[in-house]
Amino acid sequence: MSTVTFQGKPVELSGQEINLGDRAPQVRLVAQDLSEIEIASGKHVQIIVAVPSLDTPVCATEARKFNERAASLPNTEVIVVSMDLPFAMGRFCTTEGIKNLCVASDFRDKEFCRRYGTLIASGALAGLSARAIFVIDTAGVVVYKELVSDIASEPDYDAALDFAELVARNSCSN
């Protein structure tokens, strides 16, 4: 079981730990329009951005930053995953002008969080997702992972996006 912190206090995570080189589990999530979004579909390079809730300042900032850079990435799909209800996610995207990424809810059965090891099992945020980024290549393999050490901190945007861009450009040239 992995551990991160929330404002300095230890928080246990549950679910399967996903590591670099692992085959990414295929998971279906609910989009803001109630359609399904598939993680690890193999159609594009995917940047999966797991956040506790878009209704928090750090998560909102993270979504805005990924939205700004997502449009320039070739053959890449950015998906922000949270436990927020699809309607709230839709409202967030409309209010914030989010158009270059998808938002997906894991509220039904927490399958993403369980299969990717990001489900918070203890503390004030139990039942939500820890903050993490996964990059999945077109072969369905996890090629980048950042489990943010403190849930209240932002991830390393440049590292994730630069790596995803490199993977996407290589997949376009093959």
C-alpha positions in Angstrom: 0.0 0.0 0.0 1.4 3.4 -1.0 1.4 6.4 1.2 1.3 10.1 0.4 0.6 13.1 2.7 -2.1 15.7 2.9 -0.8 18.9 4.4 2.0 16.9 6.0 -0.1 14.2 7.5 0.4 10.6 6.2 -2.5 9.2 4.0 -2.7 5.6 2.9 -3.7 4.7 -0.6 -5.4 1.5 -1.6 -5.7 -0.4 -4.9 -3.2 -1.9 -7.3 0.0 0.0 -7.6 0.8 0.8 -11.3 4.5 1.1 -12.2 6.4 2.2 -15.3 6.3 -0.5 -17.9 3.0 -2.0 -16.7 0.2 -2.5 -19.0 -2.3 0.2 -18.2 -5.6 -1.2 -17.0 -8.5 -0.4 -19.3 -11.2 1.5 -17.4 -14.4 3.2 -18.5 -15.3 6.5 -16.8 -18.2 8.9 -17.1 -17.8 12.1 -19.2 -19.5 15.4 -18.4 -22.2 14.5 -21.0 -22.7 11.1 -19.4 -21.0 9.3 -22.2 -18.1 6.9 -21.5 -14.4 7.7 -21.7 -12.0 4.8 -22.0 -8.6 4.9 -20.3 -5.9 2.9 -22.1 -7.8 2.8 -25.3 -4.7 2.7 -27.5 -6.1 5.3 -29.9 -3.8 8.2 -28.6 -1.1 8.8 -26.1 -3.0 9.6 -23.0 -2.1 11.9 -20.1 -4.2 10.8 -17.2 -4.4 13.5 -14.5 -5.9 12.2 -11.3 -7.2 14.8 -8.9 -9.3 14.8 -5.7 -11.9 17.3 -6.9 -12.0 20.1 -9.5 -13.8 22.1 -6.9 -10.5 22.9 -5.1 -8.0 25.6 -5.9 -5.0 23.3 -6.6 -7.1 20.9 -8.8 -8.6 23.8 -10.7 -5.2 25.3 -11.3 -3.9 21.9 -12.5 -6.8 21.5 -15.0 -6.2 25.0 -16.4 -2.5 24.5 -16.8 -3.0 21.1 -18.6 -5.7 22.7 -20.8 -3.4 25.5 -21.9 -0.7 23.1 -23.1 -2.8 20.2 -24.2 -3.8 21.8 -27.6 -0.2 21.8 -28.8 0.4 18.1 -28.2 0.1 15.8 -31.3 -1.9 12.6 -31.1 -2.4 13.1 -27.3 -5.5 13.1 -25.2 -5.5 14.7 -21.7 -8.1 13.2 -19.3 -8.6 14.7 -15.8 -10.1 12.1 -13.5 -11.9 12.9 -10.3 -14.8 11.8 -8.2 -16.8 14.9 -9.1 -20.2 14.3 -10.6 -20.3 14.8 -14.4 -22.7 17.8 -14.0 -20.2 19.6 -11.7 -17.4 18.8 -14.1 -19.3 20.2 -17.0 -20.1 23.4 -15.1 -16.4 23.7 -14.2 -15.3 23.3 -17.8 -17.8 25.9 -19.0 -16.9 28.4 -16.3 -13.1 28.0 -16.8 -13.2 27.7 -20.6 -11.7 24.2 -20.6 -11.8 22.9 -24.2 -8.5 21.1 -24.8 -8.9 18.2 -22.4 -11.6 15.7 -21.3 -12.9 15.4 -17.7 -14.0 12.0 -16.5 -15.7 10.9 -13.3 -14.9 7.8 -11.3 -17.9 8.3 -9.0 -19.8 5.2 -9.9 -17.5 2.4 -8.7 -14.0 4.0 -8.1 -12.6 1.5 -10.6 -9.9 3.9 -11.9 -8.7 4.7 -8.4 -8.7 1.1 -7.4 -6.9 -0.2 -10.5 -4.3 2.6 -10.6 -3.7 2.7 -6.8 -4.8 6.3 -6.2 -7.8 5.7 -3.9 -7.3 7.5 -0.6 -8.0 5.0 2.1 -7.5 7.2 5.2 -7.8 10.7 6.4 -10.0 13.6 5.7 -10.1 12.9 1.9 -10.9 9.2 2.2 -12.8 8.0 -0.9 -11.3 10.5 -3.3 -8.3 10.2 -5.5 -4.7 11.1 -4.7 -3.0 13.5 -7.1 -1.2 11.6 -9.8 -0.2 11.7 -13.5 0.2 8.8 -15.8 1.2 8.8 -19.4 0.1 5.9 -21.4 1.5 5.2 -24.9 -0.5 3.9 -27.9 0.6 0.4 -27.0 -1.2 0.7 -23.7 1.9 0.8 -21.5 2.5 3.2 -18.6 5.6 5.2 -19.7 5.4 8.0 -17.1 4.1 8.2 -13.5 4.1 10.8 -10.9 2.3 10.2 -7.6 2.5 13.6 -6.0 3.9 13.2 -2.6 1.5 15.7 -0.9 -2.0 15.9 -2.2 -2.2 19.6 -1.6 0.9 20.2 -4.0 0.9 20.6 -7.7 2.6 18.1 -10.0 5.7 18.6 -12.2 3.8 19.9 -15.2 6.8 20.3 -17.4 8.2 16.8 -16.8 4.8 15.2 -17.6 4.0 17.3 -20.6 7.5 17.2 -22.1 7.6 13.4 -21.7 4.2 13.0 -23.2 5.1 15.2 -26.2 8.2 13.1 -26.8 6.2 9.9 -26.7 3.5 11.4 -29.0 6.0 12.6 -31.5 7.7 9.2 -31.6 4.3 7.4 -32.0 3.5 9.8 -34.9 6.7 9.0 -36.7 6.3 5.2 -36.5 
